[in-house]
Amino acid sequence: MAELVVEGDEIVLHLSRTEKLESVHGDLRARIASIRSVEVLDDAHQPADQGFKVGERLPGVSEVASIHTGTERLFAVVHRDTPRGLRVDFEGADYDAWIVGCADPESVKQRIRRP
């Protein structure tokens, strides 16, 4: 299962082996200084249900993919057992935002905002 962690001055989205295969992507990294905002989502599937996806998607069940909308480039990793999650918005990073399902998004938000 995906995990958001702080490593030095970076935030890292570690993907499981299966998630790497599903998304055709490796772990993601961004500078902490590039974080614009972190929002808790009650339905992390909703933001992933738009645009063109490269990766695995079963609507409302699992999204592990790069998503390209008309205005944003997102990366989503959300599963049935983690429907709540976080939206981490970036400025000047490879992706405009990461959508990450997690069991306790409030705790994860606190960890990544105070490295």
A tleap script that builds the chain and sets N, CA, C and O, in Angstrom:
source leaprc.protein.ff14SB
mol = sequence {
  NMET ALA GLU LEU VAL VAL GLU GLY ASP GLU
  ILE VAL LEU HIE LEU SER ARG THR GLU LYS
  LEU GLU SER VAL HIE GLY ASP LEU ARG ALA
  ARG ILE ALA SER ILE ARG SER VAL GLU VAL
  LEU ASP ASP ALA HIE GLN PRO ALA ASP GLN
  GLY PHE LYS VAL GLY GLU ARG LEU PRO GLY
  VAL SER GLU VAL ALA SER ILE HIE THR GLY
  THR GLU ARG LEU PHE ALA VAL VAL HIE ARG
  ASP THR PRO ARG GLY LEU ARG VAL ASP PHE
  GLU GLY ALA ASP TYR ASP ALA TRP ILE VAL
  GLY CYS ALA ASP PRO GLU SER VAL LYS GLN
  ARG ILE ARG ARG CPRO
}
set mol.1.N position { 0.841 -1.178 0.000 }
set mol.1.CA position { 0.000 0.000 0.000 }
set mol.1.C position { 0.887 1.243 0.000 }
set mol.1.O position { 1.935 1.263 0.645 }
set mol.2.N position { 0.469 2.264 -0.716 }
set mol.2.CA position { 1.241 3.506 -0.828 }
set mol.2.C position { 1.409 4.167 0.537 }
set mol.2.O position { 0.549 4.064 1.413 }
set mol.3.N position { 2.551 4.853 0.690 }
set mol.3.CA position { 2.830 5.533 1.945 }
set mol.3.C position { 3.521 6.859 1.663 }
set mol.3.O position { 4.490 6.920 0.907 }
set mol.4.N position { 3.012 7.920 2.280 }
set mol.4.CA position { 3.634 9.240 2.201 }
set mol.4.C position { 4.603 9.402 3.369 }
set mol.4.O position { 4.227 9.208 4.525 }
set mol.5.N position { 5.844 9.756 3.066 }
set mol.5.CA position { 6.845 9.962 4.117 }
set mol.5.C position { 7.694 11.186 3.786 }
set mol.5.O position { 7.788 11.608 2.634 }
set mol.6.N position { 8.300 11.736 4.812 }
set mol.6.CA position { 9.237 12.842 4.643 }
set mol.6.C position { 10.642 12.261 4.749 }
set mol.6.O position { 10.970 11.568 5.711 }
set mol.7.N position { 11.465 12.554 3.747 }
set mol.7.CA position { 12.867 12.126 3.733 }
set mol.7.C position { 13.714 13.364 3.455 }
set mol.7.O position { 13.799 13.828 2.318 }
set mol.8.N position { 14.333 13.888 4.494 }
set mol.8.CA position { 15.127 15.106 4.342 }
set mol.8.C position { 14.229 16.273 3.962 }
set mol.8.O position { 13.272 16.583 4.671 }
set mol.9.N position { 14.538 16.918 2.843 }
set mol.9.CA position { 13.734 18.053 2.401 }
set mol.9.C position { 12.735 17.662 1.314 }
set mol.9.O position { 12.242 18.513 0.574 }
set mol.10.N position { 12.443 16.357 1.228 }
set mol.10.CA position { 11.503 15.870 0.213 }
set mol.10.C position { 10.332 15.128 0.848 }
set mol.10.O position { 10.453 14.540 1.923 }
set mol.11.N position { 9.206 15.171 0.158 }
set mol.11.CA position { 8.084 14.296 0.468 }
set mol.11.C position { 8.142 13.189 -0.582 }
set mol.11.O position { 8.333 13.452 -1.770 }
set mol.12.N position { 7.974 11.960 -0.130 }
set mol.12.CA position { 8.095 10.804 -1.015 }
set mol.12.C position { 6.821 9.980 -0.930 }
set mol.12.O position { 6.314 9.709 0.158 }
set mol.13.N position { 6.313 9.586 -2.082 }
set mol.13.CA position { 5.174 8.678 -2.159 }
set mol.13.C position { 5.725 7.323 -2.569 }
set mol.13.O position { 5.984 7.069 -3.745 }
set mol.14.N position { 5.901 6.445 -1.562 }
set mol.14.CA position { 6.391 5.095 -1.817 }
set mol.14.C position { 5.220 4.233 -2.273 }
set mol.14.O position { 4.185 4.170 -1.611 }
set mol.15.N position { 5.396 3.578 -3.404 }
set mol.15.CA position { 4.377 2.675 -3.949 }
set mol.15.C position { 4.792 1.232 -3.714 }
set mol.15.O position { 5.979 0.906 -3.708 }
set mol.16.N position { 3.797 0.373 -3.519 }
set mol.16.CA position { 4.090 -1.059 -3.418 }
set mol.16.C position { 4.490 -1.570 -4.805 }
set mol.16.O position { 4.293 -0.887 -5.810 }
set mol.17.N position { 5.042 -2.755 -4.843 }
set mol.17.CA position { 5.423 -3.358 -6.137 }
set mol.17.C position { 4.212 -3.443 -7.068 }
set mol.17.O position { 4.319 -3.130 -8.254 }
set mol.18.N position { 3.065 -3.865 -6.539 }
set mol.18.CA position { 1.854 -3.982 -7.346 }
set mol.18.C position { 1.415 -2.612 -7.873 }
set mol.18.O position { 1.049 -2.480 -9.041 }
set mol.19.N position { 1.454 -1.600 -7.009 }
set mol.19.CA position { 1.068 -0.248 -7.429 }
set mol.19.C position { 2.002 0.282 -8.515 }
set mol.19.O position { 1.560 0.986 -9.423 }
set mol.20.N position { 3.266 -0.046 -8.429 }
set mol.20.CA position { 4.210 0.369 -9.472 }
set mol.20.C position { 3.843 -0.271 -10.811 }
set mol.20.O position { 3.907 0.379 -11.854 }
set mol.21.N position { 3.465 -1.531 -10.773 }
set mol.21.CA position { 3.049 -2.211 -12.008 }
set mol.21.C position { 1.733 -1.640 -12.534 }
set mol.21.O position { 1.598 -1.410 -13.736 }
set mol.22.N position { 0.761 -1.408 -11.645 }
set mol.22.CA position { -0.545 -0.882 -12.049 }
set mol.22.C position { -0.436 0.506 -12.668 }
set mol.22.O position { -1.121 0.816 -13.642 }
set mol.23.N position { 0.422 1.331 -12.100 }
set mol.23.CA position { 0.515 2.721 -12.547 }
set mol.23.C position { 1.587 2.942 -13.607 }
set mol.23.O position { 1.689 4.027 -14.178 }
set mol.24.N position { 2.386 1.909 -13.866 }
set mol.24.CA position { 3.520 2.036 -14.780 }
set mol.24.C position { 4.377 3.230 -14.329 }
set mol.24.O position { 4.744 4.094 -15.125 }
set mol.25.N position { 4.678 3.245 -13.036 }
set mol.25.CA position { 5.385 4.382 -12.440 }
set mol.25.C position { 6.162 3.900 -11.226 }
set mol.25.O position { 5.816 2.885 -10.621 }
set mol.26.N position { 7.200 4.619 -10.876 }
set mol.26.CA position { 7.951 4.326 -9.660 }
set mol.26.C position { 7.518 5.258 -8.544 }
set mol.26.O position { 6.536 5.989 -8.674 }
set mol.27.N position { 8.264 5.224 -7.442 }
set mol.27.CA position { 7.999 6.133 -6.329 }
set mol.27.C position { 8.071 7.575 -6.827 }
set mol.27.O position { 8.810 7.880 -7.763 }
set mol.28.N position { 7.299 8.459 -6.196 }
set mol.28.CA position { 7.290 9.873 -6.568 }
set mol.28.C position { 7.975 10.690 -5.481 }
set mol.28.O position { 7.901 10.354 -4.299 }
set mol.29.N position { 8.643 11.768 -5.890 }
set mol.29.CA position { 9.345 12.660 -4.968 }
set mol.29.C position { 9.073 14.101 -5.354 }
set mol.29.O position { 8.941 14.438 -6.531 }
set mol.30.N position { 8.993 14.941 -4.337 }
set mol.30.CA position { 8.862 16.383 -4.556 }
set mol.30.C position { 9.493 17.095 -3.363 }
set mol.30.O position { 9.543 16.547 -2.262 }
set mol.31.N position { 9.961 18.280 -3.578 }
set mol.31.CA position { 10.530 19.071 -2.487 }
set mol.31.C position { 9.400 19.534 -1.564 }
set mol.31.O position { 8.342 19.949 -2.037 }
set mol.32.N position { 9.620 19.463 -0.270 }
set mol.32.CA position { 8.621 19.914 0.694 }
set mol.32.C position { 8.262 21.374 0.439 }
set mol.32.O position { 7.111 21.778 0.605 }
set mol.33.N position { 9.257 22.160 0.035 }
set mol.33.CA position { 9.020 23.583 -0.235 }
set mol.33.C position { 8.030 23.802 -1.383 }
set mol.33.O position { 7.461 24.887 -1.502 }
set mol.34.N position { 7.817 22.784 -2.231 }
set mol.34.CA position { 6.887 22.930 -3.356 }
set mol.34.C position { 5.438 22.639 -2.967 }
set mol.34.O position { 4.541 22.821 -3.791 }
set mol.35.N position { 5.182 22.191 -1.728 }
set mol.35.CA position { 3.814 21.911 -1.284 }
set mol.35.C position { 3.065 23.231 -1.100 }
set mol.35.O position { 3.486 24.090 -0.326 }
set mol.36.N position { 1.960 23.380 -1.813 }
set mol.36.CA position { 1.096 24.558 -1.662 }
set mol.36.C position { 0.042 24.345 -0.597 }
set mol.36.O position { -0.241 25.241 0.198 }
set mol.37.N position { -0.546 23.141 -0.583 }
set mol.37.CA position { -1.592 22.847 0.388 }
set mol.37.C position { -1.752 21.346 0.543 }
set mol.37.O position { -1.359 20.565 -0.324 }
set mol.38.N position { -2.340 20.960 1.676 }
set mol.38.CA position { -2.664 19.558 1.946 }
set mol.38.C position { -4.097 19.541 2.462 }
set mol.38.O position { -4.414 20.195 3.456 }
set mol.39.N position { -4.959 18.791 1.783 }
set mol.39.CA position { -6.384 18.762 2.121 }
set mol.39.C position { -6.824 17.329 2.421 }
set mol.39.O position { -6.496 16.409 1.672 }
set mol.40.N position { -7.565 17.141 3.513 }
set mol.40.CA position { -8.149 15.842 3.822 }
set mol.40.C position { -9.386 15.660 2.949 }
set mol.40.O position { -10.225 16.555 2.850 }
set mol.41.N position { -9.491 14.492 2.317 }
set mol.41.CA position { -10.623 14.172 1.444 }
set mol.41.C position { -11.442 13.044 2.062 }
set mol.41.O position { -10.893 12.003 2.422 }
set mol.42.N position { -12.743 13.244 2.187 }
set mol.42.CA position { -13.606 12.157 2.650 }
set mol.42.C position { -13.823 11.121 1.555 }
set mol.42.O position { -14.050 9.948 1.852 }
set mol.43.N position { -13.756 11.539 0.290 }
set mol.43.CA position { -13.882 10.626 -0.848 }
set mol.43.C position { -12.711 10.873 -1.789 }
set mol.43.O position { -12.789 11.718 -2.681 }
set mol.44.N position { -11.637 10.139 -1.586 }
set mol.44.CA position { -10.441 10.326 -2.412 }
set mol.44.C position { -10.618 9.756 -3.817 }
set mol.44.O position { -9.820 10.061 -4.704 }
set mol.45.N position { -11.644 8.937 -4.040 }
set mol.45.CA position { -11.906 8.421 -5.385 }
set mol.45.C position { -12.406 9.531 -6.315 }
set mol.45.O position { -12.092 9.524 -7.506 }
set mol.46.N position { -13.178 10.479 -5.788 }
set mol.46.CA position { -13.826 11.498 -6.622 }
set mol.46.C position { -12.844 12.286 -7.483 }
set mol.46.O position { -13.092 12.409 -8.683 }
set mol.47.N position { -11.745 12.830 -6.954 }
set mol.47.CA position { -10.843 13.599 -7.816 }
set mol.47.C position { -10.160 12.751 -8.888 }
set mol.47.O position { -9.696 13.273 -9.901 }
set mol.48.N position { -10.103 11.439 -8.656 }
set mol.48.CA position { -9.464 10.549 -9.625 }
set mol.48.C position { -10.419 10.129 -10.735 }
set mol.48.O position { -9.998 9.472 -11.688 }
set mol.49.N position { -11.684 10.491 -10.635 }
set mol.49.CA position { -12.692 10.101 -11.625 }
set mol.49.C position { -12.858 11.144 -12.721 }
set mol.49.O position { -13.981 11.472 -13.102 }
set mol.50.N position { -11.745 11.666 -13.230 }
set mol.50.CA position { -11.816 12.665 -14.291 }
set mol.50.C position { -10.609 12.515 -15.192 }
set mol.50.O position { -9.611 11.904 -14.808 }
set mol.51.N position { -10.696 13.067 -16.377 }
set mol.51.CA position { -9.552 13.139 -17.273 }
set mol.51.C position { -9.090 11.819 -17.848 }
set mol.51.O position { -9.737 10.785 -17.683 }
set mol.52.N position { -7.950 11.876 -18.530 }
set mol.52.CA position { -7.325 10.736 -19.184 }
set mol.52.C position { -6.368 10.065 -18.207 }
set mol.52.O position { -5.527 10.733 -17.605 }
set mol.53.N position { -6.488 8.760 -18.048 }
set mol.53.CA position { -5.683 8.029 -17.070 }
set mol.53.C position { -4.691 7.093 -17.736 }
set mol.53.O position { -5.001 6.441 -18.733 }
set mol.54.N position { -3.496 7.036 -17.172 }
set mol.54.CA position { -2.506 6.056 -17.575 }
set mol.54.C position { -2.234 5.231 -16.327 }
set mol.54.O position { -1.587 5.692 -15.387 }
set mol.55.N position { -2.740 4.003 -16.335 }
set mol.55.CA position { -2.607 3.136 -15.170 }
set mol.55.C position { -3.882 2.354 -14.952 }
set mol.55.O position { -4.696 2.210 -15.865 }
set mol.56.N position { -4.057 1.847 -13.741 }
set mol.56.CA position { -5.192 0.995 -13.395 }
set mol.56.C position { -6.327 1.834 -12.818 }
set mol.56.O position { -6.110 2.724 -11.996 }
set mol.57.N position { -7.555 1.525 -13.276 }
set mol.57.CA position { -8.714 2.241 -12.748 }
set mol.57.C position { -9.949 1.351 -12.779 }
set mol.57.O position { -10.368 0.877 -13.835 }
set mol.58.N position { -10.518 1.135 -11.609 }
set mol.58.CA position { -11.817 0.492 -11.457 }
set mol.58.C position { -12.654 1.502 -10.683 }
set mol.58.O position { -12.491 1.617 -9.468 }
set mol.59.N position { -13.549 2.241 -11.348 }
set mol.59.CA position { -14.259 3.366 -10.717 }
set mol.59.C position { -14.837 3.031 -9.343 }
set mol.59.O position { -15.565 2.052 -9.178 }
set mol.60.N position { -14.495 3.866 -8.364 }
set mol.60.CA position { -14.987 3.696 -7.008 }
set mol.60.C position { -14.352 2.561 -6.239 }
set mol.60.O position { -14.655 2.371 -5.061 }
set mol.61.N position { -13.475 1.799 -6.880 }
set mol.61.CA position { -12.830 0.656 -6.242 }
set mol.61.C position { -11.333 0.910 -6.089 }
set mol.61.O position { -10.790 0.796 -4.990 }
set mol.62.N position { -10.671 1.252 -7.185 }
set mol.62.CA position { -9.231 1.438 -7.149 }
set mol.62.C position { -8.786 2.312 -8.320 }
set mol.62.O position { -9.163 2.090 -9.470 }
set mol.63.N position { -7.976 3.304 -7.989 }
set mol.63.CA position { -7.339 4.127 -9.002 }
set mol.63.C position { -5.864 4.224 -8.641 }
set mol.63.O position { -5.508 4.705 -7.566 }
set mol.64.N position { -5.024 3.768 -9.534 }
set mol.64.CA position { -3.576 3.886 -9.362 }
set mol.64.C position { -3.057 4.324 -10.725 }
set mol.64.O position { -2.750 3.499 -11.586 }
set mol.65.N position { -2.963 5.653 -10.905 }
set mol.65.CA position { -2.709 6.146 -12.247 }
set mol.65.C position { -2.255 7.599 -12.265 }
set mol.65.O position { -2.477 8.359 -11.323 }
set mol.66.N position { -1.611 7.955 -13.374 }
set mol.66.CA position { -1.394 9.358 -13.707 }
set mol.66.C position { -2.665 9.822 -14.393 }
set mol.66.O position { -3.224 9.112 -15.229 }
set mol.67.N position { -3.117 11.006 -14.041 }
set mol.67.CA position { -4.367 11.537 -14.586 }
set mol.67.C position { -4.081 12.893 -15.204 }
set mol.67.O position { -3.475 13.766 -14.581 }
set mol.68.N position { -4.526 13.050 -16.433 }
set mol.68.CA position { -4.330 14.309 -17.146 }
set mol.68.C position { -5.695 14.915 -17.441 }
set mol.68.O position { -6.469 14.372 -18.229 }
set mol.69.N position { -5.982 16.035 -16.807 }
set mol.69.CA position { -7.229 16.754 -17.085 }
set mol.69.C position { -6.879 17.889 -18.043 }
set mol.69.O position { -5.736 17.993 -18.489 }
set mol.70.N position { -7.826 18.717 -18.355 }
set mol.70.CA position { -7.539 19.850 -19.217 }
set mol.70.C position { -6.604 20.859 -18.585 }
set mol.70.O position { -5.917 21.600 -19.289 }
set mol.71.N position { -6.571 20.894 -17.257 }
set mol.71.CA position { -5.792 21.922 -16.572 }
set mol.71.C position { -4.767 21.379 -15.576 }
set mol.71.O position { -3.907 22.133 -15.119 }
set mol.72.N position { -4.834 20.090 -15.226 }
set mol.72.CA position { -3.953 19.555 -14.185 }
set mol.72.C position { -3.353 18.219 -14.575 }
set mol.72.O position { -3.891 17.480 -15.400 }
set mol.73.N position { -2.223 17.937 -13.952 }
set mol.73.CA position { -1.601 16.617 -14.032 }
set mol.73.C position { -1.564 16.071 -12.602 }
set mol.73.O position { -0.865 16.607 -11.742 }
set mol.74.N position { -2.324 14.999 -12.361 }
set mol.74.CA position { -2.451 14.410 -11.028 }
set mol.74.C position { -1.849 13.015 -11.011 }
set mol.74.O position { -1.702 12.373 -12.052 }
set mol.75.N position { -1.503 12.554 -9.813 }
set mol.75.CA position { -1.182 11.144 -9.614 }
set mol.75.C position { -2.075 10.659 -8.492 }
set mol.75.O position { -2.118 11.268 -7.423 }
set mol.76.N position { -2.793 9.562 -8.724 }
set mol.76.CA position { -3.722 9.040 -7.719 }
set mol.76.C position { -3.373 7.603 -7.365 }
set mol.76.O position { -3.031 6.791 -8.224 }
set mol.77.N position { -3.470 7.316 -6.067 }
set mol.77.CA position { -3.341 5.951 -5.571 }
set mol.77.C position { -4.359 5.811 -4.434 }
set mol.77.O position { -4.110 6.187 -3.288 }
set mol.78.N position { -5.526 5.248 -4.807 }
set mol.78.CA position { -6.651 5.128 -3.881 }
set mol.78.C position { -7.235 3.728 -4.047 }
set mol.78.O position { -7.455 3.263 -5.166 }
set mol.79.N position { -7.483 3.062 -2.917 }
set mol.79.CA position { -8.035 1.712 -2.952 }
set mol.79.C position { -9.352 1.651 -2.182 }
set mol.79.O position { -9.698 2.571 -1.441 }
set mol.80.N position { -10.070 0.562 -2.370 }
set mol.80.CA position { -11.364 0.361 -1.709 }
set mol.80.C position { -11.250 0.470 -0.191 }
set mol.80.O position { -12.127 1.035 0.462 }
set mol.81.N position { -10.166 -0.072 0.368 }
set mol.81.CA position { -10.026 -0.067 1.825 }
set mol.81.C position { -9.470 1.254 2.371 }
set mol.81.O position { -9.333 1.408 3.585 }
set mol.82.N position { -9.149 2.204 1.491 }
set mol.82.CA position { -8.697 3.532 1.920 }
set mol.82.C position { -9.425 4.607 1.103 }
set mol.82.O position { -8.783 5.354 0.365 }
set mol.83.N position { -10.748 4.695 1.224 }
set mol.83.CA position { -11.498 5.661 0.421 }
set mol.83.C position { -11.269 7.110 0.848 }
set mol.83.O position { -11.436 8.024 0.040 }
set mol.84.N position { -10.888 7.332 2.114 }
set mol.84.CA position { -10.518 8.678 2.565 }
set mol.84.C position { -9.052 8.881 2.217 }
set mol.84.O position { -8.319 7.921 1.977 }
set mol.85.N position { -8.636 10.131 2.193 }
set mol.85.CA position { -7.237 10.350 1.867 }
set mol.85.C position { -6.849 11.807 1.876 }
set mol.85.O position { -7.493 12.642 2.510 }
set mol.86.N position { -5.778 12.095 1.155 }
set mol.86.CA position { -5.232 13.447 1.089 }
set mol.86.C position { -5.076 13.887 -0.354 }
set mol.86.O position { -4.841 13.078 -1.252 }
set mol.87.N position { -5.211 15.181 -0.550 }
set mol.87.CA position { -4.816 15.816 -1.801 }
set mol.87.C position { -3.661 16.746 -1.427 }
set mol.87.O position { -3.827 17.676 -0.638 }
set mol.88.N position { -2.499 16.479 -2.002 }
set mol.88.CA position { -1.322 17.305 -1.772 }
set mol.88.C position { -1.087 18.094 -3.057 }
set mol.88.O position { -0.748 17.518 -4.090 }
set mol.89.N position { -1.270 19.422 -2.990 }
set mol.89.CA position { -1.077 20.294 -4.142 }
set mol.89.C position { 0.341 20.847 -4.143 }
set mol.89.O position { 0.885 21.219 -3.103 }
set mol.90.N position { 0.930 20.891 -5.345 }
set mol.90.CA position { 2.309 21.340 -5.507 }
set mol.90.C position { 2.399 22.532 -6.458 }
set mol.90.O position { 1.512 22.774 -7.277 }
set mol.91.N position { 3.484 23.253 -6.320 }
set mol.91.CA position { 3.835 24.308 -7.265 }
set mol.91.C position { 5.259 24.041 -7.729 }
set mol.91.O position { 6.177 23.941 -6.915 }
set mol.92.N position { 5.440 23.927 -9.041 }
set mol.92.CA position { 6.769 23.694 -9.585 }
set mol.92.C position { 7.261 22.268 -9.459 }
set mol.92.O position { 8.470 22.039 -9.504 }
set mol.93.N position { 6.373 21.301 -9.303 }
set mol.93.CA position { 6.746 19.885 -9.212 }
set mol.93.C position { 6.285 19.160 -10.485 }
set mol.93.O position { 5.604 19.746 -11.327 }
set mol.94.N position { 6.659 17.892 -10.612 }
set mol.94.CA position { 6.276 17.119 -11.797 }
set mol.94.C position { 4.764 16.964 -11.930 }
set mol.94.O position { 4.233 16.941 -13.040 }
set mol.95.N position { 4.074 16.859 -10.797 }
set mol.95.CA position { 2.611 16.743 -10.794 }
set mol.95.C position { 2.026 17.953 -10.078 }
set mol.95.O position { 2.643 18.499 -9.164 }
set mol.96.N position { 0.835 18.369 -10.496 }
set mol.96.CA position { 0.134 19.463 -9.815 }
set mol.96.C position { -0.377 18.999 -8.453 }
set mol.96.O position { -0.453 19.789 -7.512 }
set mol.97.N position { -0.730 17.701 -8.351 }
set mol.97.CA position { -1.243 17.177 -7.082 }
set mol.97.C position { -1.100 15.664 -7.047 }
set mol.97.O position { -1.089 14.989 -8.076 }
set mol.98.N position { -0.992 15.157 -5.818 }
set mol.98.CA position { -1.079 13.728 -5.557 }
set mol.98.C position { -2.354 13.502 -4.769 }
set mol.98.O position { -2.644 14.239 -3.826 }
set mol.99.N position { -3.118 12.486 -5.151 }
set mol.99.CA position { -4.305 12.052 -4.416 }
set mol.99.C position { -3.946 10.696 -3.813 }
set mol.99.O position { -3.704 9.734 -4.541 }
set mol.100.N position { -3.911 10.623 -2.479 }
set mol.100.CA position { -3.415 9.412 -1.819 }
set mol.100.C position { -4.435 8.939 -0.788 }
set mol.100.O position { -4.745 9.658 0.162 }
set mol.101.N position { -4.949 7.739 -0.978 }
set mol.101.CA position { -5.838 7.148 0.011 }
set mol.101.C position { -5.042 6.694 1.218 }
set mol.101.O position { -3.956 6.132 1.070 }
set mol.102.N position { -5.569 6.931 2.416 }
set mol.102.CA position { -4.897 6.481 3.634 }
set mol.102.C position { -5.919 6.282 4.748 }
set mol.102.O position { -6.965 6.930 4.771 }
set mol.103.N position { -5.604 5.385 5.662 }
set mol.103.CA position { -6.529 5.032 6.740 }
set mol.103.C position { -6.764 6.184 7.707 }
set mol.103.O position { -7.872 6.352 8.217 }
set mol.104.N position { -5.731 6.975 7.959 }
set mol.104.CA position { -5.836 8.082 8.912 }
set mol.104.C position { -5.230 9.344 8.284 }
set mol.104.O position { -4.118 9.736 8.637 }
set mol.105.N position { -5.954 9.981 7.356 }
set mol.105.CA position { -5.379 11.116 6.637 }
set mol.105.C position { -4.996 12.291 7.534 }
set mol.105.O position { -4.057 13.023 7.221 }
set mol.106.N position { -5.700 12.478 8.633 }
set mol.106.CA position { -5.379 13.590 9.532 }
set mol.106.C position { -3.970 13.431 10.123 }
set mol.106.O position { -3.216 14.401 10.198 }
set mol.107.N position { -3.620 12.218 10.537 }
set mol.107.CA position { -2.277 11.966 11.092 }
set mol.107.C position { -1.200 12.117 10.029 }
set mol.107.O position { -0.138 12.683 10.291 }
set mol.108.N position { -1.467 11.617 8.839 }
set mol.108.CA position { -0.486 11.736 7.756 }
set mol.108.C position { -0.276 13.208 7.406 }
set mol.108.O position { 0.851 13.637 7.156 }
set mol.109.N position { -1.352 13.969 7.388 }
set mol.109.CA position { -1.250 15.400 7.100 }
set mol.109.C position { -0.335 16.079 8.122 }
set mol.109.O position { 0.512 16.889 7.746 }
set mol.110.N position { -0.493 15.763 9.383 }
set mol.110.CA position { 0.348 16.366 10.429 }
set mol.110.C position { 1.826 15.986 10.231 }
set mol.110.O position { 2.710 16.823 10.414 }
set mol.111.N position { 2.087 14.749 9.865 }
set mol.111.CA position { 3.468 14.301 9.670 }
set mol.111.C position { 4.149 15.013 8.510 }
set mol.111.O position { 5.323 15.374 8.603 }
set mol.112.N position { 3.421 15.216 7.426 }
set mol.112.CA position { 4.080 15.808 6.254 }
set mol.112.C position { 4.135 17.329 6.322 }
set mol.112.O position { 4.938 17.943 5.618 }
set mol.113.N position { 3.313 17.943 7.139 }
set mol.113.CA position { 3.355 19.405 7.268 }
set mol.113.C position { 4.389 19.862 8.287 }
set mol.113.O position { 4.814 21.017 8.266 }
set mol.114.N position { 4.796 18.959 9.184 }
set mol.114.CA position { 5.804 19.304 10.201 }
set mol.114.C position { 6.936 18.296 10.161 }
set mol.114.O position { 7.022 17.437 11.039 }
set mol.115.N position { 7.806 18.380 9.163 }
set mol.115.CA position { 8.890 17.392 9.070 }
set mol.115.C position { 9.898 17.562 10.192 }
set mol.115.O position { 10.873 16.814 10.265 }
savepdb mol mol.pdb
quit
